[in-house]
Amino acid sequence: MRSDLAAGRISHEQEHARIAELERQLDQLWDLLRRRDAERSIGHDPSGVRPRPEGVVEGYIG
């Protein structure tokens, strides 16, 4: 992204939008990892745990 921005292939707004999207995806993956670890820690099979929708994960209050 940095090279695309430096070369003028994307705008600052596009870069910020892409970073925000990547942050949301990362939040979903961390949520999935924590939930699978929790299932494993109580002796359950974590393979049945599926990613939650972005709106659910982003709606958490920390």
N, CA, C, O and CB atoms as a CASP TS submission, in Angstrom:
PFRMAT TS
TARGET T0000
AUTHOR 0000-0000-0000
METHOD Language model
MODEL 1
PARENT N/A
ATOM      1  N   MET     1       0.823  -1.188   0.000  1.00  0.00           N
ATOM      2  CA  MET     1       0.000   0.000   0.000  1.00  0.00           C
ATOM      3  C   MET     1       0.872   1.257   0.000  1.00  0.00           C
ATOM      4  O   MET     1       0.578   2.238  -0.684  1.00  0.00           O
ATOM      5  CB  MET     1      -0.939  -0.005   1.206  1.00  0.00           C
ATOM      6  N   ARG     2       1.931   1.203   0.771  1.00  0.00           N
ATOM      7  CA  ARG     2       2.787   2.390   0.838  1.00  0.00           C
ATOM      8  C   ARG     2       3.374   2.732  -0.519  1.00  0.00           C
ATOM      9  O   ARG     2       3.432   3.900  -0.904  1.00  0.00           O
ATOM     10  CB  ARG     2       3.909   2.179   1.846  1.00  0.00           C
ATOM     11  N   SER     3       3.808   1.709  -1.242  1.00  0.00           N
ATOM     12  CA  SER     3       4.382   1.988  -2.565  1.00  0.00           C
ATOM     13  C   SER     3       3.306   2.476  -3.527  1.00  0.00           C
ATOM     14  O   SER     3       3.571   3.334  -4.369  1.00  0.00           O
ATOM     15  CB  SER     3       5.071   0.732  -3.135  1.00  0.00           C
ATOM     16  N   ASP     4       2.092   1.936  -3.410  1.00  0.00           N
ATOM     17  CA  ASP     4       0.993   2.411  -4.253  1.00  0.00           C
ATOM     18  C   ASP     4       0.655   3.862  -3.936  1.00  0.00           C
ATOM     19  O   ASP     4       0.386   4.654  -4.839  1.00  0.00           O
ATOM     20  CB  ASP     4      -0.249   1.528  -4.068  1.00  0.00           C
ATOM     21  N   LEU     5       0.669   4.204  -2.661  1.00  0.00           N
ATOM     22  CA  LEU     5       0.397   5.583  -2.268  1.00  0.00           C
ATOM     23  C   LEU     5       1.504   6.505  -2.771  1.00  0.00           C
ATOM     24  O   LEU     5       1.223   7.569  -3.321  1.00  0.00           O
ATOM     25  CB  LEU     5       0.260   5.695  -0.737  1.00  0.00           C
ATOM     26  N   ALA     6       2.747   6.106  -2.586  1.00  0.00           N
ATOM     27  CA  ALA     6       3.878   6.924  -3.026  1.00  0.00           C
ATOM     28  C   ALA     6       3.885   7.119  -4.535  1.00  0.00           C
ATOM     29  O   ALA     6       4.292   8.169  -5.032  1.00  0.00           O
ATOM     30  CB  ALA     6       5.185   6.292  -2.585  1.00  0.00           C
ATOM     31  N   ALA     7       3.435   6.103  -5.259  1.00  0.00           N
ATOM     32  CA  ALA     7       3.416   6.178  -6.721  1.00  0.00           C
ATOM     33  C   ALA     7       2.161   6.862  -7.246  1.00  0.00           C
ATOM     34  O   ALA     7       2.025   7.077  -8.451  1.00  0.00           O
ATOM     35  CB  ALA     7       3.523   4.786  -7.315  1.00  0.00           C
ATOM     36  N   GLY     8       1.246   7.205  -6.348  1.00  0.00           N
ATOM     37  CA  GLY     8       0.029   7.886  -6.775  1.00  0.00           C
ATOM     38  C   GLY     8      -1.036   6.959  -7.331  1.00  0.00           C
ATOM     39  O   GLY     8      -2.003   7.424  -7.935  1.00  0.00           O
ATOM     40  N   ARG     9      -0.876   5.652  -7.138  1.00  0.00           N
ATOM     41  CA  ARG     9      -1.872   4.712  -7.656  1.00  0.00           C
ATOM     42  C   ARG     9      -3.111   4.644  -6.776  1.00  0.00           C
ATOM     43  O   ARG     9      -4.187   4.261  -7.237  1.00  0.00           O
ATOM     44  CB  ARG     9      -1.265   3.331  -7.786  1.00  0.00           C
ATOM     45  N   ILE    10      -2.959   5.018  -5.499  1.00  0.00           N
ATOM     46  CA  ILE    10      -4.106   5.110  -4.599  1.00  0.00           C
ATOM     47  C   ILE    10      -4.028   6.429  -3.832  1.00  0.00           C
ATOM     48  O   ILE    10      -2.957   7.016  -3.687  1.00  0.00           O
ATOM     49  CB  ILE    10      -4.148   3.897  -3.618  1.00  0.00           C
ATOM     50  N   SER    11      -5.164   6.873  -3.353  1.00  0.00           N
ATOM     51  CA  SER    11      -5.219   8.115  -2.583  1.00  0.00           C
ATOM     52  C   SER    11      -5.076   7.810  -1.091  1.00  0.00           C
ATOM     53  O   SER    11      -5.131   6.656  -0.666  1.00  0.00           O
ATOM     54  CB  SER    11      -6.544   8.873  -2.860  1.00  0.00           C
ATOM     55  N   HIS    12      -4.894   8.869  -0.312  1.00  0.00           N
ATOM     56  CA  HIS    12      -4.844   8.694   1.145  1.00  0.00           C
ATOM     57  C   HIS    12      -6.155   8.102   1.651  1.00  0.00           C
ATOM     58  O   HIS    12      -6.156   7.278   2.566  1.00  0.00           O
ATOM     59  CB  HIS    12      -4.558  10.045   1.850  1.00  0.00           C
ATOM     60  N   GLU    13      -7.258   8.516   1.063  1.00  0.00           N
ATOM     61  CA  GLU    13      -8.561   7.997   1.482  1.00  0.00           C
ATOM     62  C   GLU    13      -8.668   6.503   1.204  1.00  0.00           C
ATOM     63  O   GLU    13      -9.187   5.752   2.030  1.00  0.00           O
ATOM     64  CB  GLU    13      -9.692   8.747   0.767  1.00  0.00           C
ATOM     65  N   GLN    14      -8.183   6.070   0.050  1.00  0.00           N
ATOM     66  CA  GLN    14      -8.207   4.646  -0.279  1.00  0.00           C
ATOM     67  C   GLN    14      -7.309   3.852   0.668  1.00  0.00           C
ATOM     68  O   GLN    14      -7.660   2.753   1.098  1.00  0.00           O
ATOM     69  CB  GLN    14      -7.768   4.426  -1.735  1.00  0.00           C
ATOM     70  N   GLU    15      -6.155   4.419   0.984  1.00  0.00           N
ATOM     71  CA  GLU    15      -5.249   3.756   1.911  1.00  0.00           C
ATOM     72  C   GLU    15      -5.906   3.608   3.286  1.00  0.00           C
ATOM     73  O   GLU    15      -5.841   2.540   3.895  1.00  0.00           O
ATOM     74  CB  GLU    15      -3.929   4.540   2.026  1.00  0.00           C
ATOM     75  N   HIS    16      -6.527   4.662   3.765  1.00  0.00           N
ATOM     76  CA  HIS    16      -7.173   4.624   5.076  1.00  0.00           C
ATOM     77  C   HIS    16      -8.345   3.644   5.085  1.00  0.00           C
ATOM     78  O   HIS    16      -8.550   2.930   6.067  1.00  0.00           O
ATOM     79  CB  HIS    16      -7.653   6.024   5.473  1.00  0.00           C
ATOM     80  N   ALA    17      -9.103   3.609   4.011  1.00  0.00           N
ATOM     81  CA  ALA    17     -10.228   2.675   3.929  1.00  0.00           C
ATOM     82  C   ALA    17      -9.730   1.238   3.943  1.00  0.00           C
ATOM     83  O   ALA    17     -10.327   0.382   4.597  1.00  0.00           O
ATOM     84  CB  ALA    17     -11.060   2.937   2.660  1.00  0.00           C
ATOM     85  N   ARG    18      -8.642   0.964   3.229  1.00  0.00           N
ATOM     86  CA  ARG    18      -8.091  -0.398   3.198  1.00  0.00           C
ATOM     87  C   ARG    18      -7.542  -0.789   4.564  1.00  0.00           C
ATOM     88  O   ARG    18      -7.738  -1.920   5.008  1.00  0.00           O
ATOM     89  CB  ARG    18      -6.985  -0.512   2.131  1.00  0.00           C
ATOM     90  N   ILE    19      -6.863   0.125   5.226  1.00  0.00           N
ATOM     91  CA  ILE    19      -6.340  -0.158   6.564  1.00  0.00           C
ATOM     92  C   ILE    19      -7.489  -0.451   7.524  1.00  0.00           C
ATOM     93  O   ILE    19      -7.402  -1.382   8.324  1.00  0.00           O
ATOM     94  CB  ILE    19      -5.491   1.028   7.084  1.00  0.00           C
ATOM     95  N   ALA    20      -8.560   0.330   7.453  1.00  0.00           N
ATOM     96  CA  ALA    20      -9.716   0.107   8.318  1.00  0.00           C
ATOM     97  C   ALA    20     -10.321  -1.273   8.057  1.00  0.00           C
ATOM     98  O   ALA    20     -10.696  -1.971   8.999  1.00  0.00           O
ATOM     99  CB  ALA    20     -10.776   1.206   8.099  1.00  0.00           C
ATOM    100  N   GLU    21     -10.416  -1.667   6.800  1.00  0.00           N
ATOM    101  CA  GLU    21     -10.943  -2.988   6.449  1.00  0.00           C
ATOM    102  C   GLU    21     -10.052  -4.091   7.010  1.00  0.00           C
ATOM    103  O   GLU    21     -10.551  -5.075   7.554  1.00  0.00           O
ATOM    104  CB  GLU    21     -11.065  -3.133   4.921  1.00  0.00           C
ATOM    105  N   LEU    22      -8.752  -3.933   6.884  1.00  0.00           N
ATOM    106  CA  LEU    22      -7.816  -4.926   7.419  1.00  0.00           C
ATOM    107  C   LEU    22      -7.919  -5.012   8.939  1.00  0.00           C
ATOM    108  O   LEU    22      -7.810  -6.102   9.501  1.00  0.00           O
ATOM    109  CB  LEU    22      -6.376  -4.583   7.007  1.00  0.00           C
ATOM    110  N   GLU    23      -8.125  -3.894   9.603  1.00  0.00           N
ATOM    111  CA  GLU    23      -8.289  -3.898  11.058  1.00  0.00           C
ATOM    112  C   GLU    23      -9.547  -4.656  11.468  1.00  0.00           C
ATOM    113  O   GLU    23      -9.535  -5.398  12.450  1.00  0.00           O
ATOM    114  CB  GLU    23      -8.345  -2.463  11.594  1.00  0.00           C
ATOM    115  N   ARG    24     -10.628  -4.472  10.721  1.00  0.00           N
ATOM    116  CA  ARG    24     -11.867  -5.198  11.024  1.00  0.00           C
ATOM    117  C   ARG    24     -11.675  -6.699  10.829  1.00  0.00           C
ATOM    118  O   ARG    24     -12.135  -7.497  11.646  1.00  0.00           O
ATOM    119  CB  ARG    24     -13.021  -4.692  10.136  1.00  0.00           C
ATOM    120  N   GLN    25     -10.996  -7.083   9.747  1.00  0.00           N
ATOM    121  CA  GLN    25     -10.739  -8.502   9.510  1.00  0.00           C
ATOM    122  C   GLN    25      -9.854  -9.088  10.603  1.00  0.00           C
ATOM    123  O   GLN    25     -10.083 -10.209  11.055  1.00  0.00           O
ATOM    124  CB  GLN    25     -10.088  -8.707   8.139  1.00  0.00           C
ATOM    125  N   LEU    26      -8.853  -8.340  11.024  1.00  0.00           N
ATOM    126  CA  LEU    26      -7.978  -8.805  12.095  1.00  0.00           C
ATOM    127  C   LEU    26      -8.759  -8.985  13.395  1.00  0.00           C
ATOM    128  O   LEU    26      -8.549  -9.962  14.114  1.00  0.00           O
ATOM    129  CB  LEU    26      -6.820  -7.822  12.305  1.00  0.00           C
ATOM    130  N   ASP    27      -9.659  -8.049  13.698  1.00  0.00           N
ATOM    131  CA  ASP    27     -10.492  -8.185  14.889  1.00  0.00           C
ATOM    132  C   ASP    27     -11.320  -9.471  14.840  1.00  0.00           C
ATOM    133  O   ASP    27     -11.447 -10.172  15.844  1.00  0.00           O
ATOM    134  CB  ASP    27     -11.413  -6.968  15.034  1.00  0.00           C
ATOM    135  N   GLN    28     -11.875  -9.769  13.678  1.00  0.00           N
ATOM    136  CA  GLN    28     -12.660 -11.003  13.535  1.00  0.00           C
ATOM    137  C   GLN    28     -11.790 -12.234  13.761  1.00  0.00           C
ATOM    138  O   GLN    28     -12.221 -13.186  14.412  1.00  0.00           O
ATOM    139  CB  GLN    28     -13.311 -11.068  12.144  1.00  0.00           C
ATOM    140  N   LEU    29     -10.584 -12.224  13.235  1.00  0.00           N
ATOM    141  CA  LEU    29      -9.699 -13.373  13.392  1.00  0.00           C
ATOM    142  C   LEU    29      -9.249 -13.541  14.841  1.00  0.00           C
ATOM    143  O   LEU    29      -9.158 -14.667  15.330  1.00  0.00           O
ATOM    144  CB  LEU    29      -8.484 -13.230  12.483  1.00  0.00           C
ATOM    145  N   TRP    30      -8.968 -12.440  15.533  1.00  0.00           N
ATOM    146  CA  TRP    30      -8.607 -12.529  16.949  1.00  0.00           C
ATOM    147  C   TRP    30      -9.775 -13.077  17.758  1.00  0.00           C
ATOM    148  O   TRP    30      -9.583 -13.904  18.649  1.00  0.00           O
ATOM    149  CB  TRP    30      -8.180 -11.150  17.491  1.00  0.00           C
ATOM    150  N   ASP    31     -10.969 -12.623  17.455  1.00  0.00           N
ATOM    151  CA  ASP    31     -12.159 -13.123  18.142  1.00  0.00           C
ATOM    152  C   ASP    31     -12.295 -14.631  17.927  1.00  0.00           C
ATOM    153  O   ASP    31     -12.545 -15.380  18.872  1.00  0.00           O
ATOM    154  CB  ASP    31     -13.427 -12.387  17.642  1.00  0.00           C
ATOM    155  N   LEU    32     -12.134 -15.057  16.708  1.00  0.00           N
ATOM    156  CA  LEU    32     -12.225 -16.485  16.382  1.00  0.00           C
ATOM    157  C   LEU    32     -11.156 -17.279  17.131  1.00  0.00           C
ATOM    158  O   LEU    32     -11.449 -18.334  17.694  1.00  0.00           O
ATOM    159  CB  LEU    32     -12.080 -16.704  14.861  1.00  0.00           C
ATOM    160  N   LEU    33      -9.941 -16.789  17.140  1.00  0.00           N
ATOM    161  CA  LEU    33      -8.861 -17.469  17.840  1.00  0.00           C
ATOM    162  C   LEU    33      -9.152 -17.586  19.338  1.00  0.00           C
ATOM    163  O   LEU    33      -8.964 -18.654  19.920  1.00  0.00           O
ATOM    164  CB  LEU    33      -7.544 -16.729  17.616  1.00  0.00           C
ATOM    165  N   ARG    34      -9.609 -16.502  19.965  1.00  0.00           N
ATOM    166  CA  ARG    34      -9.923 -16.538  21.397  1.00  0.00           C
ATOM    167  C   ARG    34     -11.043 -17.513  21.700  1.00  0.00           C
ATOM    168  O   ARG    34     -10.988 -18.238  22.694  1.00  0.00           O
ATOM    169  CB  ARG    34     -10.303 -15.153  21.892  1.00  0.00           C
ATOM    170  N   ARG    35     -12.062 -17.535  20.848  1.00  0.00           N
ATOM    171  CA  ARG    35     -13.186 -18.438  21.084  1.00  0.00           C
ATOM    172  C   ARG    35     -12.770 -19.895  20.886  1.00  0.00           C
ATOM    173  O   ARG    35     -13.219 -20.768  21.628  1.00  0.00           O
ATOM    174  CB  ARG    35     -14.354 -18.090  20.152  1.00  0.00           C
ATOM    175  N   ARG    36     -11.928 -20.164  19.905  1.00  0.00           N
ATOM    176  CA  ARG    36     -11.442 -21.539  19.704  1.00  0.00           C
ATOM    177  C   ARG    36     -10.550 -21.970  20.858  1.00  0.00           C
ATOM    178  O   ARG    36     -10.634 -23.108  21.319  1.00  0.00           O
ATOM    179  CB  ARG    36     -10.673 -21.656  18.373  1.00  0.00           C
ATOM    180  N   ASP    37      -9.704 -21.074  21.323  1.00  0.00           N
ATOM    181  CA  ASP    37      -8.872 -21.390  22.485  1.00  0.00           C
ATOM    182  C   ASP    37      -9.733 -21.687  23.709  1.00  0.00           C
ATOM    183  O   ASP    37      -9.428 -22.598  24.478  1.00  0.00           O
ATOM    184  CB  ASP    37      -7.911 -20.232  22.785  1.00  0.00           C
ATOM    185  N   ALA    38     -10.801 -20.923  23.888  1.00  0.00           N
ATOM    186  CA  ALA    38     -11.702 -21.146  25.026  1.00  0.00           C
ATOM    187  C   ALA    38     -12.358 -22.520  24.922  1.00  0.00           C
ATOM    188  O   ALA    38     -12.443 -23.238  25.918  1.00  0.00           O
ATOM    189  CB  ALA    38     -12.783 -20.040  25.094  1.00  0.00           C
ATOM    190  N   GLU    39     -12.817 -22.891  23.750  1.00  0.00           N
ATOM    191  CA  GLU    39     -13.425 -24.211  23.558  1.00  0.00           C
ATOM    192  C   GLU    39     -12.417 -25.314  23.858  1.00  0.00           C
ATOM    193  O   GLU    39     -12.739 -26.296  24.527  1.00  0.00           O
ATOM    194  CB  GLU    39     -13.961 -24.359  22.120  1.00  0.00           C
ATOM    195  N   ARG    40     -11.207 -25.145  23.365  1.00  0.00           N
ATOM    196  CA  ARG    40     -10.162 -26.141  23.591  1.00  0.00           C
ATOM    197  C   ARG    40      -9.844 -26.258  25.079  1.00  0.00           C
ATOM    198  O   ARG    40      -9.614 -27.360  25.578  1.00  0.00           O
ATOM    199  CB  ARG    40      -8.891 -25.780  22.802  1.00  0.00           C
ATOM    200  N   SER    41      -9.829 -25.134  25.788  1.00  0.00           N
ATOM    201  CA  SER    41      -9.453 -25.148  27.209  1.00  0.00           C
ATOM    202  C   SER    41     -10.472 -25.871  28.088  1.00  0.00           C
ATOM    203  O   SER    41     -10.140 -26.328  29.181  1.00  0.00           O
ATOM    204  CB  SER    41      -9.279 -23.728  27.707  1.00  0.00           C
ATOM    205  N   ILE    42     -11.712 -25.973  27.610  1.00  0.00           N
ATOM    206  CA  ILE    42     -12.729 -26.698  28.388  1.00  0.00           C
ATOM    207  C   ILE    42     -12.990 -28.089  27.823  1.00  0.00           C
ATOM    208  O   ILE    42     -13.968 -28.745  28.182  1.00  0.00           O
ATOM    209  CB  ILE    42     -14.035 -25.905  28.422  1.00  0.00           C
ATOM    210  N   GLY    43     -12.097 -28.530  26.930  1.00  0.00           N
ATOM    211  CA  GLY    43     -12.174 -29.888  26.419  1.00  0.00           C
ATOM    212  C   GLY    43     -13.107 -30.083  25.248  1.00  0.00           C
ATOM    213  O   GLY    43     -13.410 -31.222  24.892  1.00  0.00           O
ATOM    214  N   HIS    44     -13.569 -29.015  24.640  1.00  0.00           N
ATOM    215  CA  HIS    44     -14.451 -29.129  23.468  1.00  0.00           C
ATOM    216  C   HIS    44     -13.641 -29.056  22.180  1.00  0.00           C
ATOM    217  O   HIS    44     -12.507 -28.579  22.160  1.00  0.00           O
ATOM    218  CB  HIS    44     -15.524 -28.018  23.482  1.00  0.00           C
ATOM    219  N   ASP    45     -14.248 -29.536  21.119  1.00  0.00           N
ATOM    220  CA  ASP    45     -13.628 -29.484  19.798  1.00  0.00           C
ATOM    221  C   ASP    45     -13.798 -28.064  19.232  1.00  0.00           C
ATOM    222  O   ASP    45     -14.927 -27.627  19.008  1.00  0.00           O
ATOM    223  CB  ASP    45     -14.261 -30.556  18.835  1.00  0.00           C
ATOM    224  N   PRO    46     -12.708 -27.350  19.003  1.00  0.00           N
ATOM    225  CA  PRO    46     -12.809 -25.977  18.516  1.00  0.00           C
ATOM    226  C   PRO    46     -13.143 -25.847  17.034  1.00  0.00           C
ATOM    227  O   PRO    46     -13.382 -24.741  16.550  1.00  0.00           O
ATOM    228  CB  PRO    46     -11.538 -25.276  18.781  1.00  0.00           C
ATOM    229  N   SER    47     -13.161 -26.964  16.311  1.00  0.00           N
ATOM    230  CA  SER    47     -13.374 -26.889  14.859  1.00  0.00           C
ATOM    231  C   SER    47     -14.778 -26.419  14.481  1.00  0.00           C
ATOM    232  O   SER    47     -14.999 -25.983  13.351  1.00  0.00           O
ATOM    233  CB  SER    47     -13.116 -28.241  14.236  1.00  0.00           C
ATOM    234  N   GLY    48     -15.723 -26.504  15.410  1.00  0.00           N
ATOM    235  CA  GLY    48     -17.077 -26.064  15.110  1.00  0.00           C
ATOM    236  C   GLY    48     -17.308 -24.569  15.282  1.00  0.00           C
ATOM    237  O   GLY    48     -18.361 -24.048  14.915  1.00  0.00           O
ATOM    238  N   VAL    49     -16.319 -23.887  15.841  1.00  0.00           N
ATOM    239  CA  VAL    49     -16.451 -22.448  16.065  1.00  0.00           C
ATOM    240  C   VAL    49     -16.246 -21.721  14.741  1.00  0.00           C
ATOM    241  O   VAL    49     -15.241 -21.925  14.059  1.00  0.00           O
ATOM    242  CB  VAL    49     -15.433 -21.949  17.137  1.00  0.00           C
ATOM    243  N   ARG    50     -17.186 -20.889  14.391  1.00  0.00           N
ATOM    244  CA  ARG    50     -17.137 -20.149  13.130  1.00  0.00           C
ATOM    245  C   ARG    50     -16.964 -18.658  13.411  1.00  0.00           C
ATOM    246  O   ARG    50     -17.315 -18.174  14.487  1.00  0.00           O
ATOM    247  CB  ARG    50     -18.418 -20.400  12.294  1.00  0.00           C
ATOM    248  N   PRO    51     -16.420 -17.939  12.432  1.00  0.00           N
ATOM    249  CA  PRO    51     -16.268 -16.488  12.612  1.00  0.00           C
ATOM    250  C   PRO    51     -17.621 -15.811  12.822  1.00  0.00           C
ATOM    251  O   PRO    51     -18.620 -16.179  12.206  1.00  0.00           O
ATOM    252  CB  PRO    51     -15.558 -15.871  11.398  1.00  0.00           C
ATOM    253  N   ARG    52     -17.628 -14.823  13.698  1.00  0.00           N
ATOM    254  CA  ARG    52     -18.843 -14.040  13.904  1.00  0.00           C
ATOM    255  C   ARG    52     -18.868 -12.895  12.900  1.00  0.00           C
ATOM    256  O   ARG    52     -17.823 -12.471  12.405  1.00  0.00           O
ATOM    257  CB  ARG    52     -18.924 -13.500  15.364  1.00  0.00           C
ATOM    258  N   PRO    53     -20.067 -12.396  12.601  1.00  0.00           N
ATOM    259  CA  PRO    53     -20.157 -11.274  11.668  1.00  0.00           C
ATOM    260  C   PRO    53     -19.386 -10.056  12.179  1.00  0.00           C
ATOM    261  O   PRO    53     -19.246  -9.847  13.384  1.00  0.00           O
ATOM    262  CB  PRO    53     -21.620 -10.902  11.429  1.00  0.00           C
ATOM    263  N   GLU    54     -18.902  -9.279  11.250  1.00  0.00           N
ATOM    264  CA  GLU    54     -18.140  -8.087  11.578  1.00  0.00           C
ATOM    265  C   GLU    54     -18.888  -7.172  12.550  1.00  0.00           C
ATOM    266  O   GLU    54     -18.288  -6.632  13.480  1.00  0.00           O
ATOM    267  CB  GLU    54     -17.803  -7.330  10.314  1.00  0.00           C
ATOM    268  N   GLY    55     -20.169  -7.002  12.342  1.00  0.00           N
ATOM    269  CA  GLY    55     -20.962  -6.125  13.200  1.00  0.00           C
ATOM    270  C   GLY    55     -20.989  -6.572  14.646  1.00  0.00           C
ATOM    271  O   GLY    55     -21.054  -5.744  15.554  1.00  0.00           O
ATOM    272  N   VAL    56     -20.939  -7.868  14.865  1.00  0.00           N
ATOM    273  CA  VAL    56     -20.934  -8.401  16.231  1.00  0.00           C
ATOM    274  C   VAL    56     -19.585  -8.118  16.888  1.00  0.00           C
ATOM    275  O   VAL    56     -19.515  -7.622  18.013  1.00  0.00           O
ATOM    276  CB  VAL    56     -21.232  -9.929  16.231  1.00  0.00           C
ATOM    277  N   VAL    57     -18.520  -8.442  16.164  1.00  0.00           N
ATOM    278  CA  VAL    57     -17.181  -8.266  16.708  1.00  0.00           C
ATOM    279  C   VAL    57     -16.870  -6.788  16.917  1.00  0.00           C
ATOM    280  O   VAL    57     -16.292  -6.416  17.939  1.00  0.00           O
ATOM    281  CB  VAL    57     -16.141  -8.900  15.784  1.00  0.00           C
ATOM    282  N   GLU    58     -17.240  -5.958  15.979  1.00  0.00           N
ATOM    283  CA  GLU    58     -16.960  -4.521  16.090  1.00  0.00           C
ATOM    284  C   GLU    58     -17.874  -3.838  17.107  1.00  0.00           C
ATOM    285  O   GLU    58     -17.609  -2.708  17.517  1.00  0.00           O
ATOM    286  CB  GLU    58     -17.114  -3.848  14.726  1.00  0.00           C
ATOM    287  N   GLY    59     -18.933  -4.508  17.511  1.00  0.00           N
ATOM    288  CA  GLY    59     -19.864  -3.915  18.468  1.00  0.00           C
ATOM    289  C   GLY    59     -19.484  -4.138  19.920  1.00  0.00           C
ATOM    290  O   GLY    59     -20.181  -3.674  20.822  1.00  0.00           O
ATOM    291  N   TYR    60     -18.375  -4.850  20.157  1.00  0.00           N
ATOM    292  CA  TYR    60     -17.940  -5.112  21.526  1.00  0.00           C
ATOM    293  C   TYR    60     -17.596  -3.797  22.220  1.00  0.00           C
ATOM    294  O   TYR    60     -17.100  -2.851  21.608  1.00  0.00           O
ATOM    295  CB  TYR    60     -16.725  -6.071  21.542  1.00  0.00           C
ATOM    296  N   ILE    61     -17.869  -3.778  23.481  1.00  0.00           N
ATOM    297  CA  ILE    61     -17.475  -2.636  24.308  1.00  0.00           C
ATOM    298  C   ILE    61     -16.351  -3.131  25.201  1.00  0.00           C
ATOM    299  O   ILE    61     -16.548  -4.049  25.998  1.00  0.00           O
ATOM    300  CB  ILE    61     -18.693  -2.056  25.157  1.00  0.00           C
ATOM    301  N   GLY    62     -15.178  -2.533  25.074  1.00  0.00           N
ATOM    302  CA  GLY    62     -14.000  -3.003  25.781  1.00  0.00           C
ATOM    303  C   GLY    62     -13.874  -2.475  27.097  1.00  0.00           C
ATOM    304  O   GLY    62     -12.917  -2.796  27.802  1.00  0.00           O
TER
END
